[in-house]
Amino acid sequence: MVLAAGLGRRMGDIGTRTPKPLVRVGGKTLLDHVLDELAAGGISQAVINVHHLAAMLRDHLHAREAPPQVTISDETALLMDTGGGVAKALPLIGGDDFVVAAGDCIRRGNALAALSGAWDAARMDILMLVHPRETAVGFDGRGDFFLDHDDRPVRRGDADQAPFVYAGLFLCHRRVYANVPTGPFSNNLVWDRAIEAGRLFAVVHEGDWFHVGTPEAIALADDAIGD
């Protein structure tokens, strides 16, 4: 599942005329970076949600010939937020275990292999990719998580900073989307449920990570990828 329906408000004027997943970095769109990463990791089918400037996304995906095979989850009538978007798309997603990817991050490394290698559905509901905050390109926040001794994420809470940021990718079992709201809601809801149950774990990303959420971050990522 690729989340591509956001409004891109932090992109300013760029976001009013271009869906954020279609912003070009390093010679191709963010969405193509994500889809190429999924294909390289062995994923043959992807569901992508659309809302903001949906026609542009549809046209781009229709013209794309490379794998994975894409199915659209249409949110043009109502933006469902991150969690609601996944829940709405569940009938389109095959299998019990699946990956959820943000449409505004670029990863270089073996993130999918690391997640699949560490995945244990018997003791995990969600396995999240996190990246060290100090090496996160384009990220201007204070960090999202600490990790405990069992590699379970702990939220930053009242701490001034946390050493890890969510890296825009997680592997989960579809059961985490049982008993969720029928309308829009954030993936934070299912994350917090899994944290409370002791069933959310993390893998630290060992490659490069680029968060492309602002015009300034586009330039940073473009320069770094071009090196």
C-alpha positions, 0 to 999 in steps of 0.5 A: 500500500502506497499512501499518495493522497496527501494535500502537500500543504508544506510544499507551498505553491509546488503542492498546489499544482503538483501532487507531492508524490509526483515531485521529481528528485534525482531525475524521477518522481518520488512515487517512482522511487517508492514503486521501484524500491517495492519492485526491487524488493519482490513486490509485484502488486501495489495499491495506491490511494489518490485524492489531491490532484488525483487525475495527474496521479492516475495519468502518471500511473497509467503511463508507467510500464514498470512493475509493480502492477498498480490498483487505485484506491479512490479517495477523491470524495473523502480524504481518509488520512493515513490509517483510514486510507489503508482500511478503505483499501483492505479489500484491494490488498491480497494476503494477511501481511503487507507493506505500507509505504509513504509516498514522500520518502526515498530510501537507499539500502535494503529496507524491505529485506531487513523488514521481511527478514525480521518479521515474525507474525506470531509476536508482531502486529507491526514492524516499523522502519526507523532511521537515525534522526541525525542522518535523516536528510530533509527532516526538521523535527525532533524525532519520533521514537526511542527503542527499548532493549527489545527493539520496541519503539517508545514514543518521544513523549515529553522528551526534547528529542528522540534518536529515531524517526519513522522512515515511511515504511512498515510491515503489518498484519491486516488484523491491526485494521480490525475495529477501526473507525469507518471514517478518516483516522491516522495510522497513529491509532493502530501504532498506539494499539500495537505499542500498548499490546507490546506488538510493535517492533522496529528495524533501524534503517542502515541506508540513506533516507530522504524525507521530501516534505518541503521545497527546501528538502527537495533541493537537499535530496536532489543534491545528495542523490546526485552525488 
